[in-house]
């Protein structure tokens, strides 16, 4: 079954509180959603950052399955 959707969307102002790495902002409809991940070196770094050090051992707030 094929469905064709024609739509016209005019956005005069949009306010987005926050977008994180796993957020999806969708305007309109979609038949399929494909993941896209872009990495940008906006700081012009030439080598990897130092390995992070643990401050203290923490217990998760939500128990994780083994």
N, C-alpha and C positions, 0 to 999 in steps of 0.2 A: 504494500500500500504506500503510495507516494503522496505526500502532502506538500504543497508549495505555499509558503507564507510570504506575502509582500507587505512590508511595513515601512513607515516613515516615522522617524523619531527626531524630534527637535528638543534639544536640551539647552535652556537658556542659562541655568546655573545648577551646578551639582556640588554638594559638599560631602566629602568623604572624611569621616573621623580618623580612620586608621586602616592601613593596608599592611599585612604582614606577609611573610614568605609563603604561607599556605592559603592566603585569601583569594577569593574569586569575586571580581566585580563584573556583573553581567547586566547589560542593557539590551532589552529585546529578547528574542527567542533564538534558540540554537538547536540543531538536530544532533550535534555531537560536540563535545567539549574536549579539546586536546590540551594536555599539559604543556607548558612552555616555561623554561627556566633560563634566565639570562644573567650572566655574571659580568659585572663591569669593574675594571680597575681604575676607579676615578681618582685614586690617590697617587697613581703612578708608581706603585710599589714594584720592586724588582725581585724580591725574595720572599719566602714564606715567613709568616709571623712565628714568634717563639711559642713553644708548646705551653699550654695553660697548666697552671699548678692548682691542685685542689686546696681550698681553704680549710675545709673540715669535712668529715664524713657526714652525709645527710641522709635522713630517712624520707622516702617519698610520702607525700600527704595522702596519696591514693595507693593502696597496696597493689603491686604489680604481680601478674601471674608468673609462676616460675617457668 
